[in-house]
Amino acid sequence: MHYAIISDIHGNREALDACLSDARHQGVDAVLCLGDLIGYGPNPNEVADRVREEADIVIGGNHDAGAVLDLELFDFNPYARASLEWTRGVLTPANRRFLSELRVVAQLPDALLVHASPNMPREWRYMATVADVEENFMAFSEKVCFVGHTHFPLIMEKGYDGSFRFFQQDDLDLAEGARYMVNVGSVGQPRDGDARACYVVFDARVNRVTTRRVAYDFRETQEKMKHVRLPGYLVDRLEVGR
């Protein structure tokens, strides 16, 4: 199978449309979504509707849960909290129900899908250190685990000898005997200094991971954000990928 794996769309319809169009040109067999469909961006309903139509597997992220479940929002930064409060007010009943029913883990043959980390996936933890990475490798047995959450594309390898390596590159063939965690980056709000939308293509037939960067009209998204009065910081960061 040939998969497009998307994550952290964050209500950015223009970025999602661009990535799905690019994925079709890559000849993928299925689209997998790792969560955070909403939050930050101006089109939560349009994004949720499109993902429901296009994705074969969808799991939930912390912003999805924050918008639809009975959760306090104090764990979110002020900008995320403001955007989620707005999102709560505009979600349709159908999308509220859809997001509230999302599971947090899914499996493929020899691959695991989670939003944040395989270790305690409902805690939405960040992997900030090598110790965090090592702990999370112990939490799954599959060849590869695909994650999002940080908005930063990265491939983490645990070799057959237990050593760790980290890759930031467009293509990587997964080595025999090694295991991997692959952060697929963010469709709707990249934070690695590249403003283009980001997603991953996984060719399971040959165990190859390809990170795709796709240009989109972020200025259209920014204008929509201004129109609904989302925080200016969230508007500005789309232009710089931070």
C-alpha positions as CSV (number, residue, x, y, z in Angstrom):
1,M,0.0,0.0,0.0
2,H,1.0,3.6,-0.7
3,Y,-0.3,6.0,2.0
4,A,-0.5,9.8,2.4
5,I,-0.2,10.6,6.1
6,I,-1.5,14.0,7.2
7,S,-1.6,15.7,10.6
8,D,-2.2,19.0,12.3
9,I,-4.4,20.6,9.7
10,H,-5.7,23.1,12.2
11,G,-8.7,24.4,10.3
12,N,-6.5,25.5,7.3
13,R,-8.6,24.5,4.3
14,E,-6.2,25.9,1.7
15,A,-3.3,23.9,3.0
16,L,-5.4,20.7,3.2
17,D,-6.7,21.1,-0.3
18,A,-3.1,21.6,-1.6
19,C,-1.8,18.5,0.2
20,L,-4.7,16.2,-0.9
21,S,-4.2,17.4,-4.5
22,D,-0.5,16.6,-4.2
23,A,-1.2,13.2,-2.7
24,R,-3.4,12.3,-5.7
25,H,-0.5,13.1,-8.0
26,Q,1.7,10.8,-5.9
27,G,-0.7,7.9,-6.7
28,V,-1.5,7.1,-3.0
29,D,-4.0,4.3,-2.2
30,A,-5.2,5.8,1.1
31,V,-5.2,8.9,3.2
32,L,-4.5,8.6,6.9
33,C,-5.0,11.5,9.3
34,L,-3.2,11.8,12.7
35,G,-5.5,14.4,14.3
36,D,-5.8,18.0,15.2
37,L,-8.1,18.8,12.3
38,I,-9.2,21.9,14.0
39,G,-7.9,24.7,16.3
40,Y,-5.9,27.8,15.2
41,G,-7.5,28.1,11.7
42,P,-10.6,29.7,10.3
43,N,-12.3,26.7,8.6
44,P,-12.9,24.0,11.2
45,N,-16.1,22.7,9.6
46,E,-14.8,22.7,6.1
47,V,-11.7,20.8,7.1
48,A,-13.6,18.2,9.2
49,D,-16.1,17.7,6.3
50,R,-13.2,17.2,3.8
51,V,-11.3,14.8,6.1
52,R,-14.4,12.7,6.7
53,E,-14.9,12.4,3.0
54,E,-11.3,11.8,2.0
55,A,-9.5,10.0,4.8
56,D,-9.6,6.2,5.2
57,I,-8.4,6.4,8.9
58,V,-8.8,9.4,11.2
59,I,-7.5,9.6,14.8
60,G,-8.0,12.4,17.2
61,G,-5.6,15.0,18.6
62,N,-5.6,17.3,21.6
63,H,-7.2,20.2,19.8
64,D,-10.0,18.0,18.6
65,A,-10.6,16.8,22.1
66,G,-10.3,20.3,23.5
67,A,-13.0,21.6,21.1
68,V,-15.6,19.0,21.7
69,L,-15.1,17.2,25.0
70,D,-15.9,18.6,28.4
71,L,-12.3,19.7,29.1
72,E,-10.8,22.7,30.7
73,L,-8.6,24.7,28.3
74,F,-6.0,25.8,30.8
75,D,-3.4,23.3,29.4
76,F,-3.4,25.2,26.1
77,N,-1.4,28.4,25.5
78,P,-3.5,31.6,25.3
79,Y,-3.5,31.7,21.5
80,A,-4.7,28.0,21.2
81,R,-7.2,28.6,24.0
82,A,-8.7,31.6,22.2
83,S,-8.9,29.8,18.9
84,L,-10.6,26.7,20.5
85,E,-13.1,28.9,22.3
86,W,-14.0,30.4,18.9
87,T,-14.0,26.9,17.3
88,R,-16.4,25.6,19.9
89,G,-18.9,28.2,18.9
90,V,-18.9,27.5,15.2
91,L,-18.7,23.7,15.0
92,T,-21.7,22.0,13.5
93,P,-23.5,19.3,15.6
94,A,-22.4,16.7,13.0
95,N,-18.7,17.7,13.2
96,R,-18.9,17.9,17.0
97,R,-20.1,14.3,17.1
98,F,-17.5,13.2,14.5
99,L,-14.6,14.7,16.5
100,S,-15.8,13.5,19.8
101,E,-15.9,9.9,18.6
102,L,-12.4,9.7,17.2
103,R,-10.1,7.0,18.6
104,V,-6.5,8.0,19.5
105,V,-4.6,5.0,18.2
106,A,-4.9,3.0,14.9
107,Q,-2.9,0.2,13.3
108,L,-1.7,-0.8,9.9
109,P,0.2,-4.0,9.1
110,D,3.5,-3.4,11.0
111,A,2.8,0.4,11.6
112,L,1.1,2.3,14.4
113,L,-0.7,5.7,14.1
114,V,-1.0,8.1,17.1
115,H,-1.2,11.9,17.4
116,A,1.4,12.7,20.0
117,S,3.3,9.7,21.3
118,P,2.7,5.9,21.6
119,N,3.4,6.0,25.3
120,M,0.1,7.2,26.9
121,P,-1.4,8.6,23.7
122,R,-4.2,10.4,25.6
123,E,-1.8,12.5,27.5
124,W,-0.6,14.4,24.4
125,R,3.0,14.4,25.5
126,Y,5.8,16.0,23.5
127,M,9.0,14.1,22.8
128,A,11.6,16.7,23.8
129,T,14.7,14.6,24.7
130,V,16.5,11.4,23.6
131,A,15.2,9.9,26.8
132,D,11.6,10.6,25.7
133,V,12.3,9.0,22.4
134,E,13.8,5.9,24.0
135,E,10.8,5.6,26.3
136,N,8.4,5.8,23.4
137,F,10.2,3.2,21.3
138,M,9.5,0.8,24.2
139,A,5.8,1.6,24.0
140,F,5.2,-0.1,20.6
141,S,6.4,-3.2,18.7
142,E,5.7,-2.3,15.1
143,K,8.3,-1.4,12.5
144,V,7.3,2.2,12.4
145,C,5.1,4.6,14.4
146,F,3.7,7.7,12.7
147,V,3.1,10.8,14.9
148,G,2.3,14.5,14.6
149,H,1.7,17.0,17.4
150,T,5.0,19.0,17.3
151,H,4.5,20.4,13.7
152,F,8.1,19.5,13.0
153,P,8.9,16.8,10.5
154,L,11.5,14.4,11.8
155,I,12.5,10.7,11.4
156,M,13.8,8.9,14.5
157,E,15.6,5.6,14.0
158,K,16.4,3.0,16.6
159,G,19.0,0.7,15.1
160,Y,19.3,-3.1,15.6
161,D,22.1,-2.3,18.1
162,G,19.9,0.0,20.1
163,S,21.6,3.2,18.8
164,F,19.5,6.3,17.9
165,R,19.7,8.4,14.8
166,F,17.6,11.4,13.7
167,F,17.0,12.4,10.1
168,Q,15.6,15.6,8.5
169,Q,15.5,14.7,4.8
170,D,13.0,14.3,2.0
171,D,13.4,10.5,1.5
172,L,14.5,7.7,3.7
173,D,14.5,3.9,3.1
174,L,13.7,2.2,6.3
175,A,16.5,-0.2,7.1
176,E,16.2,-3.9,7.8
177,G,16.3,-4.6,11.5
178,A,15.8,-1.0,12.5
179,R,12.6,0.6,13.9
180,Y,11.3,4.1,13.4
181,M,9.1,6.9,14.7
182,V,8.2,9.4,11.9
183,N,6.8,12.8,12.7
184,V,4.9,13.8,9.6
185,G,5.0,17.5,10.3
186,S,1.9,19.8,10.0
187,V,-0.4,20.5,7.1
188,G,-1.9,23.7,8.4
189,Q,0.7,25.3,10.7
190,P,4.3,24.3,10.0
191,R,6.8,25.3,12.7
192,D,10.2,24.3,11.2
193,G,10.8,27.6,9.4
194,D,9.3,26.4,6.1
195,A,5.8,27.9,5.5
196,R,4.8,25.3,3.0
197,A,2.3,22.6,4.1
198,C,3.9,19.3,5.1
199,Y,2.8,15.7,5.0
200,V,4.4,12.3,4.5
201,V,4.0,9.6,1.8
202,F,4.7,6.1,3.1
203,D,5.3,3.4,0.5
204,A,4.8,0.2,2.5
205,R,5.8,-2.0,-0.4
206,V,9.4,-0.9,-0.2
207,N,9.5,0.7,3.3
208,R,10.2,4.2,2.0
209,V,9.1,7.4,3.7
210,T,9.0,10.7,1.7
211,T,8.3,14.1,3.3
212,R,6.4,16.3,0.9
213,R,6.3,20.1,1.1
214,V,3.5,21.8,-0.8
215,A,3.0,25.5,-1.4
216,Y,-0.5,27.0,-0.8
217,D,-2.1,30.4,-0.7
218,F,-1.5,31.1,3.0
219,R,-2.5,34.7,2.5
220,E,-6.1,33.6,1.8
221,T,-6.1,31.7,5.0
222,Q,-4.7,34.8,6.8
223,E,-7.5,37.0,5.5
224,K,-10.1,34.5,6.7
225,M,-8.4,34.5,10.2
226,K,-8.5,38.2,10.3
227,H,-12.1,38.3,9.3
228,V,-13.2,36.1,12.2
229,R,-10.7,37.9,14.6
230,L,-8.5,35.1,15.5
231,P,-5.3,36.2,17.3
232,G,-2.8,38.2,15.2
233,Y,0.1,36.0,16.3
234,L,-1.6,33.0,14.7
235,V,-2.2,34.9,11.5
236,D,1.5,36.1,11.3
237,R,3.1,32.7,12.0
238,L,1.7,31.1,8.8
239,E,3.9,33.4,6.7
240,V,7.1,32.3,8.4
241,G,6.4,28.7,9.3
242,R,7.0,29.2,13.1
